[in-house]
Amino acid sequence: MRGIIGGNWKMHGDPEGTFGFMETMESRPSSVARADVVIFPPFTLIPLAASAAPEGVEIGGQDLFWAMEGAYTGEVSARMLLDAGAGWFLAGHSERRHVFGENDDLVRRKLEAGLTGGLRGILCVGETLGEREAGGTEKVVRRQVESGLRGLAATPDVLVIAYEPVWAIGTGLNATPDEADRVHSLIRGWVKELFDMEFASAVRIQYGGSVKPSNSAEILSMPSVDGALVGGASLEAGSFLGILDTVP
């Protein structure tokens, strides 16, 4: 299965830095070719990133709204992302769930809207530190997976699942490779129950939680890990390329 490496810039970036990032990526085609690569810049940088991105680098939106248009001040639709040059979107990123209070129902509506609107989507799932310490990892992640995917009209080529334990994002902490692999394996089993073996075998599940060049090789070598959703380490092209170079 071909891996997928995403870079989520969150609320960082400017035009000059975006050009420089894409120029550096263009200079390393052999690294870029190791996996499917998707960069998620802020909305304001999507057109620039899309025009400057070299072959093999796709662009996505960090979020979207569940309606295609309307009186929703400040929101961005799937159609707008497509018009801006994006081909992907994130749904349910931990910061959307836990900073902005998005619940499973809203995440599902966004996921459906993006896929229906012609984008490919990454459904993000993961537990908080409190949920983990209470032994609730499996319960929480299963609920998020089932809420996002049950009855969803999708194929594995347009859907990716990202397991991003909230307690490991931006903290320097990380799930061990074995822990990540175990949860990824559970997710694949739940996807099989919701769809079938063929779908579950084909859908890619990536890990997101303080992934950086120093730990990516071990994480990406695990049998149930199909890629990474990278945060801080994706802001600098050299660091991001360092992760790509560890893709098996």
Contacts in CASP RR format, 6 or more apart in sequence:
PFRMAT RR
TARGET T0000
AUTHOR 0000-0000-0000
METHOD contacts of the structure
MODEL  1
MRGIIGGNWKMHGDPEGTFGFMETMESRPSSVARADVVIFPPFTLIPLAA
SAAPEGVEIGGQDLFWAMEGAYTGEVSARMLLDAGAGWFLAGHSERRHVF
GENDDLVRRKLEAGLTGGLRGILCVGETLGEREAGGTEKVVRRQVESGLR
GLAATPDVLVIAYEPVWAIGTGLNATPDEADRVHSLIRGWVKELFDMEFA
SAVRIQYGGSVKPSNSAEILSMPSVDGALVGGASLEAGSFLGILDTVP
1 202 0 8 1.000
1 204 0 8 1.000
1 226 0 8 1.000
2 35 0 8 1.000
2 36 0 8 1.000
2 204 0 8 1.000
3 35 0 8 1.000
3 36 0 8 1.000
3 204 0 8 1.000
3 206 0 8 1.000
3 226 0 8 1.000
3 227 0 8 1.000
3 247 0 8 1.000
4 35 0 8 1.000
4 36 0 8 1.000
4 37 0 8 1.000
4 38 0 8 1.000
4 160 0 8 1.000
4 204 0 8 1.000
4 206 0 8 1.000
4 226 0 8 1.000
4 227 0 8 1.000
5 35 0 8 1.000
5 36 0 8 1.000
5 37 0 8 1.000
5 38 0 8 1.000
5 206 0 8 1.000
5 227 0 8 1.000
5 228 0 8 1.000
5 230 0 8 1.000
5 240 0 8 1.000
5 243 0 8 1.000
5 244 0 8 1.000
5 247 0 8 1.000
6 37 0 8 1.000
6 38 0 8 1.000
6 39 0 8 1.000
6 40 0 8 1.000
6 206 0 8 1.000
6 228 0 8 1.000
6 229 0 8 1.000
6 230 0 8 1.000
6 234 0 8 1.000
7 38 0 8 1.000
7 39 0 8 1.000
7 40 0 8 1.000
7 229 0 8 1.000
7 230 0 8 1.000
7 231 0 8 1.000
7 234 0 8 1.000
7 240 0 8 1.000
8 40 0 8 1.000
8 62 0 8 1.000
8 90 0 8 1.000
8 93 0 8 1.000
8 229 0 8 1.000
8 230 0 8 1.000
8 231 0 8 1.000
8 234 0 8 1.000
9 39 0 8 1.000
9 40 0 8 1.000
9 41 0 8 1.000
9 42 0 8 1.000
9 45 0 8 1.000
9 62 0 8 1.000
9 231 0 8 1.000
9 234 0 8 1.000
9 235 0 8 1.000
10 42 0 8 1.000
10 62 0 8 1.000
10 95 0 8 1.000
10 231 0 8 1.000
10 232 0 8 1.000
11 42 0 8 1.000
12 42 0 8 1.000
12 232 0 8 1.000
12 235 0 8 1.000
13 41 0 8 1.000
13 42 0 8 1.000
13 45 0 8 1.000
13 235 0 8 1.000
14 45 0 8 1.000
15 45 0 8 1.000
15 48 0 8 1.000
18 41 0 8 1.000
18 45 0 8 1.000
18 48 0 8 1.000
18 49 0 8 1.000
18 52 0 8 1.000
19 48 0 8 1.000
19 52 0 8 1.000
20 237 0 8 1.000
21 39 0 8 1.000
21 236 0 8 1.000
21 237 0 8 1.000
21 240 0 8 1.000
22 49 0 8 1.000
22 52 0 8 1.000
22 53 0 8 1.000
22 54 0 8 1.000
22 57 0 8 1.000
23 52 0 8 1.000
24 237 0 8 1.000
24 238 0 8 1.000
24 241 0 8 1.000
25 32 0 8 1.000
25 37 0 8 1.000
25 53 0 8 1.000
25 54 0 8 1.000
25 57 0 8 1.000
25 237 0 8 1.000
25 240 0 8 1.000
25 241 0 8 1.000
26 54 0 8 1.000
28 241 0 8 1.000
29 54 0 8 1.000
29 55 0 8 1.000
31 241 0 8 1.000
31 242 0 8 1.000
31 244 0 8 1.000
31 245 0 8 1.000
32 54 0 8 1.000
32 55 0 8 1.000
32 56 0 8 1.000
32 57 0 8 1.000
32 241 0 8 1.000
32 244 0 8 1.000
33 56 0 8 1.000
34 244 0 8 1.000
34 245 0 8 1.000
34 247 0 8 1.000
35 227 0 8 1.000
35 244 0 8 1.000
35 247 0 8 1.000
36 56 0 8 1.000
36 58 0 8 1.000
37 56 0 8 1.000
37 57 0 8 1.000
37 58 0 8 1.000
37 244 0 8 1.000
38 57 0 8 1.000
38 58 0 8 1.000
38 59 0 8 1.000
38 60 0 8 1.000
38 88 0 8 1.000
38 122 0 8 1.000
39 49 0 8 1.000
39 53 0 8 1.000
39 57 0 8 1.000
39 58 0 8 1.000
39 59 0 8 1.000
39 60 0 8 1.000
39 234 0 8 1.000
40 59 0 8 1.000
40 60 0 8 1.000
40 61 0 8 1.000
40 62 0 8 1.000
40 88 0 8 1.000
40 90 0 8 1.000
41 49 0 8 1.000
41 59 0 8 1.000
41 60 0 8 1.000
41 61 0 8 1.000
41 62 0 8 1.000
42 62 0 8 1.000
43 61 0 8 1.000
43 62 0 8 1.000
43 76 0 8 1.000
43 84 0 8 1.000
46 59 0 8 1.000
46 60 0 8 1.000
46 61 0 8 1.000
46 81 0 8 1.000
46 84 0 8 1.000
46 85 0 8 1.000
46 86 0 8 1.000
47 84 0 8 1.000
47 85 0 8 1.000
49 59 0 8 1.000
50 59 0 8 1.000
50 84 0 8 1.000
50 85 0 8 1.000
50 86 0 8 1.000
53 59 0 8 1.000
58 87 0 8 1.000
58 88 0 8 1.000
59 85 0 8 1.000
59 86 0 8 1.000
59 87 0 8 1.000
59 88 0 8 1.000
60 81 0 8 1.000
60 86 0 8 1.000
60 87 0 8 1.000
60 88 0 8 1.000
60 89 0 8 1.000
60 90 0 8 1.000
60 119 0 8 1.000
61 76 0 8 1.000
61 81 0 8 1.000
61 86 0 8 1.000
61 88 0 8 1.000
61 89 0 8 1.000
61 90 0 8 1.000
62 89 0 8 1.000
62 90 0 8 1.000
62 93 0 8 1.000
63 76 0 8 1.000
63 89 0 8 1.000
63 90 0 8 1.000
63 91 0 8 1.000
63 93 0 8 1.000
63 96 0 8 1.000
63 110 0 8 1.000
64 75 0 8 1.000
64 76 0 8 1.000
64 77 0 8 1.000
64 78 0 8 1.000
64 81 0 8 1.000
64 89 0 8 1.000
64 91 0 8 1.000
64 110 0 8 1.000
64 113 0 8 1.000
64 114 0 8 1.000
64 119 0 8 1.000
65 72 0 8 1.000
65 75 0 8 1.000
65 76 0 8 1.000
65 77 0 8 1.000
65 110 0 8 1.000
65 113 0 8 1.000
66 106 0 8 1.000
66 109 0 8 1.000
66 110 0 8 1.000
66 112 0 8 1.000
66 113 0 8 1.000
67 75 0 8 1.000
67 77 0 8 1.000
67 113 0 8 1.000
68 77 0 8 1.000
68 78 0 8 1.000
68 79 0 8 1.000
68 113 0 8 1.000
68 117 0 8 1.000
69 77 0 8 1.000
69 79 0 8 1.000
77 113 0 8 1.000
78 89 0 8 1.000
78 113 0 8 1.000
78 114 0 8 1.000
78 116 0 8 1.000
78 117 0 8 1.000
78 118 0 8 1.000
78 119 0 8 1.000
79 117 0 8 1.000
81 87 0 8 1.000
81 89 0 8 1.000
81 119 0 8 1.000
82 117 0 8 1.000
82 118 0 8 1.000
82 119 0 8 1.000
86 119 0 8 1.000
87 118 0 8 1.000
87 119 0 8 1.000
87 120 0 8 1.000
88 119 0 8 1.000
88 120 0 8 1.000
88 121 0 8 1.000
88 122 0 8 1.000
89 110 0 8 1.000
89 114 0 8 1.000
89 119 0 8 1.000
89 120 0 8 1.000
89 121 0 8 1.000
89 122 0 8 1.000
90 96 0 8 1.000
90 121 0 8 1.000
90 122 0 8 1.000
90 124 0 8 1.000
90 162 0 8 1.000
91 107 0 8 1.000
91 110 0 8 1.000
91 111 0 8 1.000
91 114 0 8 1.000
91 121 0 8 1.000
91 122 0 8 1.000
91 123 0 8 1.000
91 124 0 8 1.000
92 102 0 8 1.000
92 107 0 8 1.000
92 110 0 8 1.000
92 111 0 8 1.000
92 123 0 8 1.000
92 124 0 8 1.000
92 125 0 8 1.000
93 124 0 8 1.000
93 164 0 8 1.000
94 124 0 8 1.000
94 126 0 8 1.000
94 164 0 8 1.000
94 166 0 8 1.000
94 169 0 8 1.000
95 169 0 8 1.000
96 102 0 8 1.000
96 107 0 8 1.000
97 103 0 8 1.000
97 107 0 8 1.000
97 124 0 8 1.000
97 166 0 8 1.000
98 128 0 8 1.000
98 166 0 8 1.000
102 110 0 8 1.000
104 143 0 8 1.000
104 144 0 8 1.000
104 147 0 8 1.000
104 148 0 8 1.000
105 147 0 8 1.000
107 123 0 8 1.000
107 144 0 8 1.000
107 147 0 8 1.000
107 148 0 8 1.000
108 147 0 8 1.000
108 148 0 8 1.000
108 152 0 8 1.000
111 121 0 8 1.000
111 123 0 8 1.000
111 148 0 8 1.000
111 152 0 8 1.000
112 152 0 8 1.000
114 121 0 8 1.000
115 121 0 8 1.000
115 152 0 8 1.000
115 153 0 8 1.000
115 154 0 8 1.000
115 158 0 8 1.000
115 159 0 8 1.000
116 153 0 8 1.000
118 158 0 8 1.000
119 158 0 8 1.000
120 157 0 8 1.000
120 158 0 8 1.000
120 159 0 8 1.000
120 160 0 8 1.000
121 158 0 8 1.000
121 159 0 8 1.000
121 160 0 8 1.000
122 159 0 8 1.000
122 160 0 8 1.000
122 161 0 8 1.000
122 162 0 8 1.000
122 206 0 8 1.000
122 229 0 8 1.000
123 145 0 8 1.000
123 148 0 8 1.000
123 149 0 8 1.000
123 159 0 8 1.000
123 160 0 8 1.000
123 161 0 8 1.000
123 162 0 8 1.000
124 161 0 8 1.000
124 162 0 8 1.000
124 164 0 8 1.000
124 229 0 8 1.000
125 141 0 8 1.000
125 144 0 8 1.000
125 145 0 8 1.000
125 161 0 8 1.000
125 162 0 8 1.000
125 163 0 8 1.000
125 164 0 8 1.000
125 187 0 8 1.000
126 137 0 8 1.000
126 140 0 8 1.000
126 141 0 8 1.000
126 144 0 8 1.000
126 163 0 8 1.000
126 164 0 8 1.000
126 165 0 8 1.000
126 166 0 8 1.000
127 136 0 8 1.000
127 137 0 8 1.000
127 140 0 8 1.000
127 141 0 8 1.000
127 165 0 8 1.000
127 166 0 8 1.000
127 167 0 8 1.000
128 140 0 8 1.000
128 166 0 8 1.000
128 167 0 8 1.000
129 166 0 8 1.000
129 167 0 8 1.000
130 167 0 8 1.000
131 137 0 8 1.000
131 140 0 8 1.000
132 165 0 8 1.000
132 167 0 8 1.000
137 165 0 8 1.000
137 183 0 8 1.000
138 183 0 8 1.000
138 186 0 8 1.000
141 163 0 8 1.000
141 183 0 8 1.000
141 186 0 8 1.000
141 187 0 8 1.000
142 186 0 8 1.000
142 190 0 8 1.000
145 161 0 8 1.000
145 187 0 8 1.000
145 190 0 8 1.000
145 191 0 8 1.000
145 194 0 8 1.000
146 190 0 8 1.000
146 194 0 8 1.000
149 191 0 8 1.000
149 194 0 8 1.000
149 195 0 8 1.000
150 194 0 8 1.000
151 194 0 8 1.000
152 159 0 8 1.000
155 199 0 8 1.000
156 199 0 8 1.000
156 202 0 8 1.000
156 203 0 8 1.000
156 204 0 8 1.000
157 202 0 8 1.000
159 203 0 8 1.000
160 203 0 8 1.000
160 204 0 8 1.000
160 205 0 8 1.000
160 206 0 8 1.000
161 187 0 8 1.000
161 191 0 8 1.000
161 203 0 8 1.000
161 204 0 8 1.000
161 205 0 8 1.000
161 206 0 8 1.000
162 205 0 8 1.000
162 206 0 8 1.000
162 207 0 8 1.000
162 208 0 8 1.000
162 229 0 8 1.000
163 180 0 8 1.000
163 183 0 8 1.000
163 184 0 8 1.000
163 187 0 8 1.000
163 205 0 8 1.000
163 206 0 8 1.000
163 207 0 8 1.000
163 208 0 8 1.000
164 207 0 8 1.000
164 208 0 8 1.000
164 209 0 8 1.000
164 229 0 8 1.000
165 175 0 8 1.000
165 183 0 8 1.000
165 208 0 8 1.000
165 209 0 8 1.000
167 173 0 8 1.000
168 174 0 8 1.000
168 175 0 8 1.000
168 208 0 8 1.000
168 209 0 8 1.000
168 210 0 8 1.000
169 208 0 8 1.000
169 209 0 8 1.000
169 210 0 8 1.000
169 231 0 8 1.000
170 209 0 8 1.000
170 210 0 8 1.000
170 231 0 8 1.000
170 232 0 8 1.000
171 210 0 8 1.000
172 210 0 8 1.000
173 210 0 8 1.000
174 209 0 8 1.000
174 210 0 8 1.000
174 211 0 8 1.000
174 215 0 8 1.000
174 219 0 8 1.000
175 183 0 8 1.000
175 207 0 8 1.000
175 209 0 8 1.000
177 218 0 8 1.000
177 219 0 8 1.000
177 221 0 8 1.000
177 222 0 8 1.000
177 225 0 8 1.000
178 222 0 8 1.000
180 207 0 8 1.000
180 219 0 8 1.000
180 222 0 8 1.000
180 225 0 8 1.000
181 222 0 8 1.000
181 223 0 8 1.000
181 224 0 8 1.000
181 225 0 8 1.000
182 224 0 8 1.000
184 205 0 8 1.000
184 207 0 8 1.000
184 222 0 8 1.000
184 224 0 8 1.000
184 225 0 8 1.000
184 226 0 8 1.000
185 224 0 8 1.000
187 205 0 8 1.000
188 200 0 8 1.000
188 201 0 8 1.000
188 203 0 8 1.000
188 205 0 8 1.000
188 224 0 8 1.000
189 200 0 8 1.000
191 199 0 8 1.000
191 200 0 8 1.000
191 203 0 8 1.000
192 199 0 8 1.000
192 200 0 8 1.000
204 226 0 8 1.000
204 227 0 8 1.000
205 224 0 8 1.000
205 225 0 8 1.000
205 226 0 8 1.000
205 227 0 8 1.000
206 225 0 8 1.000
206 226 0 8 1.000
206 227 0 8 1.000
206 228 0 8 1.000
206 229 0 8 1.000
207 219 0 8 1.000
207 225 0 8 1.000
207 227 0 8 1.000
207 228 0 8 1.000
207 229 0 8 1.000
208 228 0 8 1.000
208 229 0 8 1.000
208 230 0 8 1.000
208 231 0 8 1.000
209 229 0 8 1.000
209 231 0 8 1.000
211 219 0 8 1.000
211 228 0 8 1.000
211 229 0 8 1.000
211 230 0 8 1.000
211 231 0 8 1.000
211 233 0 8 1.000
211 243 0 8 1.000
212 230 0 8 1.000
212 232 0 8 1.000
212 233 0 8 1.000
212 239 0 8 1.000
212 243 0 8 1.000
213 233 0 8 1.000
213 239 0 8 1.000
213 242 0 8 1.000
213 243 0 8 1.000
213 245 0 8 1.000
213 246 0 8 1.000
216 228 0 8 1.000
216 242 0 8 1.000
216 243 0 8 1.000
216 246 0 8 1.000
217 246 0 8 1.000
219 225 0 8 1.000
219 228 0 8 1.000
220 227 0 8 1.000
220 228 0 8 1.000
220 246 0 8 1.000
220 247 0 8 1.000
220 248 0 8 1.000
221 248 0 8 1.000
227 247 0 8 1.000
228 243 0 8 1.000
230 240 0 8 1.000
230 243 0 8 1.000
232 239 0 8 1.000
233 239 0 8 1.000
233 240 0 8 1.000
233 243 0 8 1.000
234 240 0 8 1.000
234 243 0 8 1.000
END
